[in-house]
């Protein structure tokens, strides 16, 4: 059997499996403890050290051979695995209820890995949500077609049309976000996953916006779940990381693909990500609570034309969000349109007037971050493509941080006044 073949008894997944000591505990307890002090590693520190070594050796040739041919779990070369990396992977597997997780050098590396592992290539079409993170949109539209993989885009909120598209095009892979970036549409993930499987497709769900705090796609049948760990899970703007979680039957092939692609996350970044993970639920609870109030404030403001936030009853998919997410929690991302703010000068005036909210292209940080997608995260799309998604010149994406809510309202209010002036 080749190393990468699917196998139910994968030893590769053993050191990346959920932590059984904390599976039945609360999310915050899991974030603090899961994955650390792994009995088999015989490491008894409060947190896993940073193992900087690239190469591992054993007492004899037979022990090394057992690991080379996957008869025993262990480490050979850090591109394939590392104890610091495994601690983070076990924690993420626990949070996602996954059989195993692979961490990557970025969120984009994670999505790329999941697509390749799922079989993207000649004769294996990819169907992706049209409202998706700009770099994923570009990769789907430009990179994979060069590799022979046909690609399709569709509105995943229109389930009838989506079903017709799947029936006609027969995609091999269906890829989407539960809360879309940047328009914060809500995709009925269980329905789409079920639909994908009925039509013989692999379902990949990017759960960066939702996180395990709101939704666990694997519990609803997803085949692969990806995260930009740089965002909410790590949460401090100091690490670039991604992850792919899956079932055991898919993990050997995922690991084989990851080793060949070389998308390994460094031990230093693994350690930083796990340190950030320990406060993730506390941060996320605060951010969700503040986002609801900020959305209400903006909705009532005379200079705001439209607010998209799943916690508002005006959101087109509000009822879906209520069904999918825990009560009263709708994430910390929203977007809004500022009236008359459709020129470069006015966009810059609004952004420059902000003093607490920081203009930046990231999200999920302790800082509140804002961006004008048409001029940043989606600037390479044509006007027609932007309009089809719903992005206008005065559309802003806001990632609510952990600052005092009243300070955020005041900051937005004075910036809007500056634009009006």
Secondary structure, DSSP 4 states (H G I P E B T S, - for coil): --TTS--TT-STTGGGS--TTTTTS-HHHHHHHTTSS-GGGT--SSS------SB---SSHHHHHHHHTTSS---SBTTT--HHHHHHHHHHHHHHT-SEEEEESSHHHHHHHHHHHTT-BTTB-EEEESSS-HHHHHIIIIIHHHTT--EEEE-TT-HHHHHHHHHHH--SEEEEESB-TTT--B--HHHHHHHHHHTT-EEEEE-TTTHHHH--GGGGT-SEEEE-TTTTTT-SS----EEEEE-HHHHHHHHHHHHHHT-BPPHHHHHHHHHHHTTHHHHHHHHHHHHHHHHHHHHT-TTEEEEE-TTSTTSTTHHHHHHHSPTT---SEEEEEETT--SHHHHHHHHHH-SSSEE-S--SSSS-EEE-GGGTTTTTS-HHHHHHHT--TTEEEEE--SS-HHHHHHHHHHHHHHHH-
